[in-house]
Amino acid sequence: MYLFGTHRSIVQRLRLSMDGDLGAGNFFWRVCAVADDLDRPILFRSGPDGLTGLSLRTLRERVLRCANWYLAHDVGHGTRIGVYTSDGLRAFLHHIAITSLGGVTVLANPNLDPAAAADYFRRTDTAMVLADTTRLTAIRATADHEGDEPLTTADVDTVEREATSAKDHAEHRHHHRLDDLVLISHSSGTTGTPKPTLFAHHTFSVGKRERLWKFPSATTDRMLTALPHSHSAGISYLSLAVLLGLPTLMIDDPSGAAVAVAMNAFTPTVVIAFPLSLADLAIETLSPAARTSVHTWMGMGDASHERHIRPLVALGPAAGSTYVDGLGSSEMGMVLFKHAYTRESTRYGRVIGRPVKVVSRAAVLDELGNELPDGQAGLLGVRTPSVTPGYVNDPALTAQARAGGYFFTGDVVRRDADGTWYHLDRTPDAIHTVAGPTYSLPLEEIVLSETGAFDAAVVAVDDPFAVGRSRPVAVVLFKGGGPTPQDVLARCNRVLALAGMALLAAVVVAESRADLPVGVTGKVLKRVLRDRHRHLLSEHAPPGTAIDIRLTTSATE
């Protein structure tokens, strides 16, 4: 609990937390109304001349100019405006401007393929797309190629040149109701086509009230975020930073090298990113100050593994630091489970801890929505006020995700008798073998820990001896040289056998990241790997592959 010695005083946070109308659509204006430090830099950016800090007053001026531009272009309650830019600060400020008028921001990851982005904007009934020049050109080219009606577009540079007036004070143009939509943000797309998910004024802000008191916000705290700010998670944590008055450096390059450079420049105490960025962190390039400044790492998603966590918790102050592993989903609007790892932690294996306070109930369910006993794997169902109102223009998918008052997150989990939860898989990634379901995440823990690989994925491939059944195969990526595929297979299966877990049918050692592809948020695209290696066990093995000799002998007879 952070009460005193914080960036926002206890009185200011009380005023915010007791404001019944505070939500995702008006948080910025409510902060401006209570803050007594409008000229203190709060959001930082890195440029050729070093770090630049922007105060609330400067941010407000920029937002007002953009809001007045949108007002002049008939943006109002319910108008959906697409934002497709690589500049995370612009995305955030335009989001605030759009919602100040009652509009809805439709965010697209800047790395999303232009054709997929154009389709996404059409599926979400976007009235106008704001984008960088190169992305606008690419979107227009896809429309011409596919014969679709062209999208109404605006160049972000042009908009900001024309947005010169900040005198009309547009911040109070719309009074948000609890169920007013404020954001549409797509899922990561790792299991298929990105799903456009709805976020409302109330549901998207529920978790932030508690975090006003529990998120690190002492006057000594500084946050670095490498989250994609075109994602609901990025918007959420920037919003929290503004609410807390927490100095925050936001970077648009999520690579480990870029995070290290930013840490050296900013010496943050809190670093938040998707797991791949933290796994890729170039620790050897950190300055002594940066090595000791971080007390908390926060990984969002479903890909934090022991192999990646241990090097980070060894950094920090003398006692080491804490890695907070958070499991959530786009549909939940916030992290629903979290587990804190320290230098002394011994319990790994994709432990996700316990539900956070905002979750009223979590359960392990079968496909009909019936609760399963402790120790048995099943589907994760949650009841929480932060849950999405649904998917855009897809009532069938929205209904499919709900049963018995629960929302199905798409995860396979297990709960122990002591109340500890484990994340086993995403439902599309479960491997259905002749012996029953096998889950990829526990296998990946073994593969990564045993081999020291940089990244790995375990996926299902066709079982050549059982139609409709699968076997697990690992695709492993090393930084620099690594062991042979045969050595990796033998070492991993030896440990898996001792643990009583399913054995790998084969190992593929990736030559480059292209052989272990990731999506726009850095998660491995297992669906691509499944398609690529579907017939691996029944065809001639390509270079860099080791297959269990028992399969090789039988499959070629």
ROPA-82091 format. One line per 2 residues: number of its first residue (from 1); their letters; for each residue x, y, z of C-alpha. Coordinates in steps of 0.05 Angstrom, whole numbers, plus 32768, in hexadecimal, padded with zeros to 4 digits. Layout:
NUM	a	X/Y/Z | ... $
This chain:
1	my	8000/8000/8000 | 801B/8044/7FEC $
3	lf	7FFE/807B/8018 | 8032/80B0/8025 $
5	gt	806F/80CA/7FFF | 804D/80BE/7FBC $
7	hr	804A/80E6/7F7B | 7FFF/80F3/7F85 $
9	si	7FED/8105/7FCD | 7FBE/80DA/7FF5 $
11	vq	7F8A/8112/7FF0 | 7F8F/8114/7FA4 $
13	rl	7F89/80C8/7F9E | 7F4E/80C8/7FCE $
15	rl	7F2B/80FB/7FA2 | 7F38/80D0/7F65 $
17	sm	7F25/808D/7F84 | 7EE5/80A9/7FA2 $
19	dg	7ECF/80CA/7F61 | 7E94/809F/7F4B $
21	dl	7E98/80B8/7F04 | 7EE2/80AB/7EFB $
23	ga	7EEE/807C/7EC1 | 7F17/806D/7E84 $
25	gn	7EF5/80A4/7E5C | 7F03/80DF/7E8B $
27	ff	7F3E/80CA/7EB7 | 7F6D/80FD/7E96 $
29	wr	7F40/8138/7EA4 | 7F32/8122/7EEC $
31	vc	7F7D/811E/7EF9 | 7F88/8163/7EDB $
33	av	7F53/817D/7F0B | 7F73/8161/7F4A $
35	ad	7FBD/8166/7F3A | 7FE7/819E/7F58 $
37	dl	8024/818E/7F2D | 800C/819D/7EE7 $
39	dr	8052/81B3/7ED2 | 8078/8176/7EEC $
41	pi	808F/8147/7EB4 | 8069/8105/7EB6 $
43	lf	806F/80E2/7E73 | 80B5/80DD/7E55 $
45	rs	80CE/80CE/7E0F | 8113/80C0/7DF5 $
47	gp	812E/80E6/7DB9 | 816F/80FB/7D98 $
49	dg	817A/812F/7DCE | 816C/8100/7E08 $
51	lt	812E/80FB/7E33 | 80F5/812C/7E2E $
53	gl	80C0/8131/7E64 | 8079/8148/7E57 $
55	sl	8050/8166/7E8F | 8005/8160/7E99 $
57	rt	7FFD/81A7/7E81 | 8022/8198/7E40 $
59	lr	7FFC/8157/7E36 | 7FBA/817B/7E42 $
61	er	7FCA/81B0/7E0F | 7FDA/817B/7DDA $
63	vl	7F9B/8154/7DEA | 7F6F/8192/7DE7 $
65	rc	7F89/81A5/7DA3 | 7F7C/815E/7D88 $
67	an	7F37/815C/7DA9 | 7F23/819D/7D88 $
69	wy	7F3B/8183/7D45 | 7F0F/8144/7D4E $
71	la	7ED5/8170/7D64 | 7EDB/8198/7D24 $
73	hd	7ED9/8157/7CFD | 7E97/8140/7D1D $
75	vg	7EB3/810E/7D4E | 7E82/8104/7D87 $
77	hg	7E61/80D0/7DB3 | 7E6C/808B/7D96 $
79	tr	7E98/80A0/7D5B | 7ECE/806C/7D4F $
81	ig	7F12/8086/7D3D | 7F4A/8057/7D29 $
83	vy	7F91/8065/7D41 | 7FC9/8042/7D1C $
85	ts	800C/8061/7D2E | 8050/804B/7D47 $
87	dg	8054/8087/7D76 | 8037/806F/7DB8 $
89	lr	8032/80B5/7DD6 | 8008/80CD/7D9C $
91	af	7FDB/8090/7DA1 | 7FD0/809E/7DEB $
93	lh	7FC2/80E8/7DE3 | 7F93/80DF/7DA8 $
95	hi	7F6F/80A9/7DD0 | 7F63/80DC/7E08 $
97	ai	7F4C/8110/7DD6 | 7F1C/80E1/7DB2 $
99	ts	7EFC/80C8/7DF3 | 7EF6/810F/7E0E $
101	lg	7EC1/8119/7DD8 | 7E9E/80D7/7DE7 $
103	gv	7EC1/80B4/7DAD | 7EDF/806F/7DAB $
105	tv	7F28/8062/7D9B | 7F35/8026/7D6E $
107	la	7F7E/8014/7D7A | 7FA7/7FEA/7D4A $
109	np	7FED/7FD2/7D57 | 801D/7FF6/7D28 $
111	nl	803C/7FB3/7D15 | 7FFA/7F96/7CFF $
113	dp	7FFA/7F86/7CB5 | 7FD8/7FBF/7C8F $
115	aa	7FA5/7F91/7C6F | 7F93/7F74/7CB3 $
117	aa	7F90/7FBA/7CD0 | 7F62/7FD2/7C99 $
119	dy	7F34/7F96/7CA3 | 7F35/7FA2/7CEE $
121	fr	7F21/7FEB/7CE6 | 7EE8/7FD7/7CB7 $
123	rt	7ECF/7FA0/7CE6 | 7ECC/7FD2/7D1F $
125	dt	7EA5/8007/7CF8 | 7EDD/803A/7CFD $
127	am	7EC8/807E/7CE2 | 7F0F/8099/7CD9 $
129	vl	7F55/807C/7CDE | 7F8D/80A7/7CF9 $
131	ad	7FD1/808C/7CE4 | 8019/8099/7CD2 $
133	tt	8024/80AB/7C89 | 8043/8068/7C77 $
135	rl	800B/8041/7C98 | 7FD6/806B/7C76 $
137	ta	7FF6/805C/7C33 | 7FF8/8012/7C42 $
139	ir	7FAF/8010/7C59 | 7F98/8035/7C1B $
141	at	7FBF/8005/7BEF | 7F9C/7FC9/7C0F $
143	ad	7F58/7FE9/7C03 | 7F68/7FF3/7BB9 $
145	he	7F82/7FAC/7BB3 | 7F46/7F8C/7BD5 $
147	gd	7F11/7FB8/7BB5 | 7EF6/7FD1/7BF8 $
149	ep	7EDB/8016/7C03 | 7F14/8043/7C19 $
151	lt	7F18/8054/7C63 | 7F13/809C/7C78 $
153	ta	7F59/80AD/7C90 | 7F81/80E5/7CAF $
155	dv	7FCD/80EC/7CB4 | 7FE2/80F5/7CFC $
157	dt	8016/812A/7CE9 | 7FE2/8152/7CC3 $
159	ve	7FB0/814E/7CFC | 7FE2/8168/7D2F $
161	re	7FF8/81A1/7D01 | 7FB0/81B6/7CF9 $
163	at	7F9E/81AB/7D42 | 7FB5/81F0/7D59 $
165	sa	7F7E/8208/7D88 | 7F7A/81F3/7DD1 $
167	kd	7F4C/822B/7DE8 | 7F08/820A/7DE3 $
169	ha	7F13/81DA/7E1D | 7EF4/819D/7DFE $
171	eh	7F03/8170/7E3A | 7EBD/8175/7E56 $
173	rh	7E97/816A/7E16 | 7E7E/8125/7E2A $
175	hh	7E66/8109/7E6C | 7E74/80BF/7E6B $
177	rl	7E42/808B/7E82 | 7E5C/804B/7EA1 $
179	dd	7E4F/8022/7E62 | 7E69/8055/7E2F $
181	lv	7E9D/8035/7E02 | 7EE2/8056/7E03 $
183	li	7F10/8024/7DE0 | 7F13/7FEB/7DAF $
185	sh	7F55/7FC5/7DB2 | 7F65/7F85/7D8D $
187	ss	7F81/7F46/7DAE | 7FC7/7F2F/7D9E $
189	gt	7FAF/7F02/7D66 | 7FDD/7EC9/7D7A $
191	tg	7FA5/7E96/7D76 | 7F84/7EB2/7D37 $
193	tp	7F67/7EF3/7D1B | 7F6E/7F2C/7D4D $
195	kp	7F2C/7F35/7D71 | 7F13/7F7C/7D7B $
197	tl	7F02/7F82/7DC5 | 7ED5/7FB8/7DE4 $
199	fa	7EE9/7FE1/7E21 | 7EB9/800D/7E47 $
201	hh	7EC1/804B/7E73 | 7EB4/8024/7EB3 $
203	tf	7ECE/7FDE/7EA6 | 7F11/7FF6/7E8A $
205	sv	7F1F/801E/7EC9 | 7F09/7FEF/7F00 $
207	gk	7F4E/7FD5/7F12 | 7F6E/8019/7F15 $
209	re	7F4A/802F/7F54 | 7F6D/7FF9/7F7D $
211	rl	7FAF/8008/7F5A | 7FAB/8050/7F70 $
213	wk	7FC1/8035/7FB4 | 7FE9/7FF7/7FA4 $
215	fp	8012/8006/7F65 | 8059/801E/7F73 $
217	sa	8053/806A/7F75 | 8084/8084/7FA8 $
219	tt	80A7/80C4/7F95 | 80E5/809A/7F87 $
221	dr	80BF/806F/7F54 | 80C6/8076/7F09 $
223	ml	80A7/8047/7ED6 | 80BF/8030/7E91 $
225	ta	808A/8011/7E64 | 809B/7FEB/7E25 $
227	lp	8054/7FD3/7E1C | 8036/7FE1/7DD7 $
229	hs	800E/8021/7DE2 | 7FDF/800C/7DAB $
231	hs	7FC7/7FD5/7DDA | 7F95/7FD9/7E13 $
233	ag	7FCC/7FC6/7E44 | 7FF8/8000/7E2D $
235	is	7FBE/8031/7E33 | 7FAC/8015/7E77 $
237	yl	7FF0/801E/7E96 | 7FFB/8063/7E78 $
239	sl	7FB8/8077/7E95 | 7FCD/805C/7ED9 $
241	av	800F/8083/7ED5 | 7FE8/80C4/7EC9 $
243	ll	7FB9/80B4/7F03 | 7FF3/80A7/7F31 $
245	gl	801F/80DF/7F18 | 8055/80AA/7F0D $
247	pt	808E/80C1/7EE0 | 808D/8091/7EA6 $
249	lm	80BB/8087/7E6A | 8094/8068/7E30 $
251	id	80BB/8048/7DF8 | 80A0/802E/7DB5 $
253	dp	80D8/7FFC/7DA7 | 80CA/7FBE/7DD3 $
255	sg	810C/7F9B/7DC3 | 8139/7F87/7DFC $
257	aa	8171/7FB4/7DE2 | 8143/7FF0/7DE1 $
259	va	8129/7FE2/7E27 | 8170/7FDF/7E40 $
261	va	8182/8022/7E20 | 8144/8041/7E3F $
263	mn	8153/8025/7E83 | 8199/8042/7E81 $
265	af	817D/8086/7E71 | 8142/8086/7EA1 $
267	tp	8156/8057/7EDA | 810F/8040/7EE8 $
269	tv	80F8/801C/7F27 | 80BF/7FF9/7F02 $
271	vi	80C5/7FDA/7EBD | 8087/7FBF/7E9A $
273	af	8084/7F9B/7E57 | 806B/7F5D/7E35 $
275	pl	8096/7F20/7E47 | 80BF/7F1C/7E07 $
277	sl	80DB/7F62/7E13 | 80F1/7F4F/7E59 $
279	ad	810D/7F0C/7E42 | 8135/7F31/7E0C $
281	la	8150/7F66/7E3B | 819B/7F72/7E2E $
283	ie	81AF/7F6D/7E77 | 81F9/7F70/7E67 $
285	tl	81F0/7FB6/7E4B | 81CE/7FD4/7E89 $
287	sp	81F4/8008/7EB0 | 8201/7FFC/7EFA $
289	aa	81CB/802E/7F0C | 8198/800C/7EDF $
291	rt	81AA/7FC7/7EFA | 8199/7FDD/7F40 $
293	sv	815F/800D/7F36 | 8126/7FDD/7F24 $
295	ht	8100/7FBF/7F5E | 80C5/7FA5/7F35 $
297	wm	80BF/7F85/7EF0 | 8079/7F79/7ED5 $
299	gm	806C/7F48/7E9C | 8027/7F48/7E7D $
301	gd	800C/7F0C/7E58 | 8017/7EC1/7E57 $
303	as	8061/7EB8/7E45 | 808A/7EC6/7E84 $
305	he	80B7/7E8A/7E92 | 80E9/7E7A/7EC9 $
307	rh	8121/7E7C/7E96 | 8111/7EC6/7E8A $
309	ir	80FD/7EDB/7ED0 | 813A/7EC4/7EF8 $
311	pl	816D/7EF3/7ED7 | 8140/7F2F/7EE4 $
313	va	8131/7F22/7F2E | 817C/7F1C/7F39 $
315	lg	8181/7F67/7F27 | 816A/7FA1/7F51 $
317	pa	817C/7FB6/7F98 | 81A6/7F89/7FC4 $
319	ag	816D/7F58/7FD1 | 815A/7F54/7F88 $
321	st	811A/7F69/7F66 | 80D4/7F4E/7F5C $
323	yv	80B6/7F34/7F1B | 806A/7F3B/7F1B $
325	dg	804E/7F09/7EE9 | 8009/7F1E/7ED5 $
327	lg	7FD7/7EF4/7EB0 | 7F9F/7F19/7E8C $
329	ss	7F80/7F1F/7E48 | 7F67/7F57/7E1C $
331	em	7F20/7F44/7E2E | 7F2C/7F4D/7E79 $
333	gm	7F45/7F95/7E75 | 7F7B/7F88/7EA9 $
335	vl	7FA6/7F54/7ECA | 7F7B/7F21/7EEE $
337	fk	7FB0/7EF6/7F0F | 7FF5/7F09/7F27 $
339	ha	802F/7EE7/7F48 | 806E/7F08/7F64 $
341	yt	80B0/7EE5/7F59 | 80EF/7EF8/7F7F $
343	re	8137/7EE0/7F81 | 8122/7EAC/7FB5 $
345	st	80E7/7E90/7F8E | 80E9/7E45/7F80 $
347	ry	80A2/7E3A/7F68 | 809D/7E45/7F1E $
349	gr	807B/7E1B/7EE7 | 804D/7E53/7ED0 $
351	vi	8031/7E63/7F15 | 8002/7E9E/7F0D $
353	gr	7FF3/7EA5/7F57 | 7FAD/7EBB/7F6B $
355	pv	7F76/7EE8/7F4F | 7F7D/7F32/7F5B $
357	kv	7F4A/7F56/7F87 | 7F1E/7F6E/7F4E $
359	vs	7F0E/7F26/7F3A | 7ECE/7F13/7F5F $
361	ra	7ED6/7EC9/7F4D | 7F03/7E9D/7F23 $
363	av	7EF7/7E54/7F14 | 7F12/7E19/7EED $
365	ld	7EDA/7E03/7EBF | 7EC9/7DCD/7E8D $
367	el	7EAF/7DDE/7E48 | 7E67/7DE2/7E63 $
369	gn	7E79/7E13/7E99 | 7E7A/7DE1/7ED3 $
371	el	7EAE/7DEC/7F09 | 7EE6/7DB9/7F0D $
373	pd	7F09/7DA3/7F4D | 7F4E/7DBA/7F63 $
375	gq	7F87/7D99/7F3F | 7F61/7D8F/7EFE $
377	ag	7F70/7DB7/7EBF | 7F38/7DDE/7EA0 $
379	ll	7F22/7E20/7E81 | 7F2B/7E60/7EA8 $
381	gv	7EEA/7E84/7EB6 | 7EE7/7EC7/7EDA $
383	rt	7EB4/7EF6/7EF6 | 7ECE/7F3D/7EFA $
385	ps	7EB1/7F83/7EED | 7EED/7F91/7EC0 $
387	vt	7ED7/7F60/7E8A | 7ECB/7F79/7E43 $
389	pg	7E84/7F88/7E2D | 7E93/7F5B/7DF2 $
391	yv	7EB1/7F57/7DAC | 7EA0/7F89/7D76 $
393	nd	7E68/7F73/7D48 | 7E6F/7F2B/7D5E $
395	pa	7E37/7F19/7D90 | 7E41/7ECE/7D83 $
397	lt	7E8A/7ED1/7D9A | 7E76/7EFC/7DD5 $
399	aq	7E41/7EC9/7DEA | 7E71/7E8F/7DDE $
401	ar	7EA2/7EAD/7E11 | 7E6E/7EAE/7E49 $
403	ag	7E4D/7E76/7E71 | 7E31/7E72/7EB7 $
405	gy	7E42/7EBA/7EC5 | 7E8B/7EAD/7EB4 $
407	ff	7EB5/7ECA/7E7C | 7EE3/7E97/7E5C $
409	tg	7F28/7EB6/7E53 | 7F41/7E81/7E22 $
411	dv	7F74/7E65/7E53 | 7F7E/7E1F/7E70 $
413	vr	7F8F/7E22/7EBA | 7F95/7DF7/7EF9 $
415	rd	7F8B/7E0A/7F41 | 7FAD/7DE7/7F7B $
417	ad	7F8B/7DD8/7FBD | 7FB1/7E12/7FDD $
419	gt	7F92/7E43/7FAC | 7FCE/7E4C/7F7F $
421	wy	7FBE/7E50/7F35 | 7FE7/7E38/7EFA $
423	hl	7FE2/7E4C/7EB1 | 7FE7/7E0F/7E84 $
425	dr	7FD5/7E28/7E3E | 7FAA/7E51/7E10 $
427	tp	7F70/7E25/7DFA | 7F83/7E22/7DB0 $
429	da	7FC9/7E0D/7DC2 | 7FB8/7DCF/7DEB $
431	ih	7FD5/7D8F/7DCD | 7FA3/7D56/7DC8 $
433	tv	7FCC/7D16/7DCB | 7FB5/7CCE/7DCD $
435	ag	7FC2/7CCF/7E18 | 7F98/7D0D/7E23 $
437	pt	7FA5/7D59/7E22 | 7FEB/7D72/7E2A $
439	ys	7FF8/7DBC/7E39 | 8030/7DE3/7E19 $
441	lp	8044/7E16/7E4F | 805E/7DE4/7E83 $
443	le	8086/7DC1/7E4B | 80A3/7E04/7E36 $
445	ei	80BA/7E11/7E7D | 80E3/7DD1/7E7A $
447	vl	80FE/7DDE/7E35 | 8115/7E25/7E46 $
449	se	8132/7E15/7E8A | 8156/7DD6/7E72 $
451	tg	8174/7DF4/7E32 | 817E/7E3D/7E45 $
453	af	815E/7E50/7E03 | 8149/7E97/7DF6 $
455	da	8102/7E83/7DE1 | 80DB/7E44/7DD4 $
457	av	8095/7E2C/7DC2 | 8075/7DE8/7DC8 $
459	va	803F/7DDA/7D94 | 8013/7DA2/7D7C $
461	vd	8024/7D7C/7D3C | 7FFF/7D42/7D1D $
463	dp	800B/7CFE/7D3C | 801D/7CCF/7D02 $
465	fa	8001/7C93/7D27 | 7FBE/7CB0/7D40 $
467	vg	7F90/7CD6/7D11 | 7F75/7D15/7D32 $
469	rs	7FA8/7D12/7D6A | 7FE7/7D3C/7D75 $
471	rp	802C/7D39/7D94 | 8054/7D72/7DB4 $
473	va	808F/7D8F/7D8E | 80BE/7DC6/7DA7 $
475	vv	80D9/7DFF/7D7C | 8115/7E1D/7D9F $
477	lf	813B/7E5E/7D91 | 8181/7E6B/7DAD $
479	kg	81A7/7EAD/7DAD | 81E8/7E9B/7D8B $
481	gg	81FE/7E52/7D8A | 81D8/7E1C/7DAE $
483	pt	81D7/7DD0/7DB7 | 81C2/7DA1/7D7F $
485	pq	8179/7D90/7D75 | 8189/7D48/7D8A $
487	dv	81A8/7D61/7DCB | 816D/7D8F/7DDA $
489	la	813B/7D57/7DCE | 8161/7D26/7DFA $
491	rc	816C/7D56/7E33 | 8125/7D70/7E34 $
493	nr	8105/7D2B/7E30 | 8131/7D11/7E68 $
495	vl	8117/7D48/7E96 | 80D0/7D42/7E7E $
497	al	80D1/7CF7/7E8B | 80E9/7D02/7ED2 $
499	ag	80B1/7D35/7EDD | 807D/7D04/7EC1 $
501	ma	806B/7D34/7E89 | 805E/7D27/7E3F $
503	ll	809C/7D1E/7E15 | 80AE/7D47/7DD8 $
505	aa	80A6/7D23/7D96 | 80D8/7D52/7D75 $
507	vv	8102/7D91/7D7C | 810D/7DC6/7D47 $
509	va	8147/7DF6/7D54 | 8134/7E38/7D34 $
511	es	8169/7E5B/7D0A | 814A/7E9F/7D14 $
513	ra	810D/7EC2/7D31 | 80E9/7EB4/7CEF $
515	dl	80E9/7E6B/7D03 | 80C8/7E7C/7D46 $
517	pv	809B/7EB6/7D30 | 8079/7EE6/7D60 $
519	gv	803C/7F12/7D57 | 8034/7F5D/7D60 $
521	tg	8037/7F58/7DAC | 8073/7F29/7DAD $
523	kv	804F/7EE8/7DBB | 8064/7EAA/7D94 $
525	lk	8033/7E9A/7D5B | 8026/7E52/7D6D $
527	rv	7FEF/7E4C/7D38 | 8024/7E5C/7D03 $
529	lr	8053/7E27/7D20 | 801B/7DF3/7D22 $
531	dr	800D/7DFE/7CD8 | 8056/7E00/7CC6 $
533	hr	8068/7DBF/7CEA | 8026/7D99/7CE7 $
535	hl	8044/7D5E/7CC0 | 808A/7D61/7CDF $
537	ls	8086/7D1A/7CFC | 8070/7CF9/7CBB $
539	eh	809E/7D1C/7C8A | 80E9/7D20/7C7F $
541	ap	8105/7D4A/7CB9 | 8122/7D8D/7CA2 $
543	pg	8167/7DA4/7CBA | 8168/7DBB/7D03 $
545	ta	8135/7D86/7D18 | 813B/7D4B/7D47 $
547	id	8103/7D18/7D49 | 80F9/7CE2/7D7E $
549	ir	811A/7CA4/7D60 | 80DD/7C7A/7D6F $
551	lt	80B3/7CA6/7D43 | 80E7/7CA8/7D0C $
553	ts	80EC/7C5D/7D08 | 80A1/7C50/7D09 $
555	at	808E/7C88/7CDA | 80BE/7C72/7CA3 $
557	e	80AF/7C27/7CA4 $
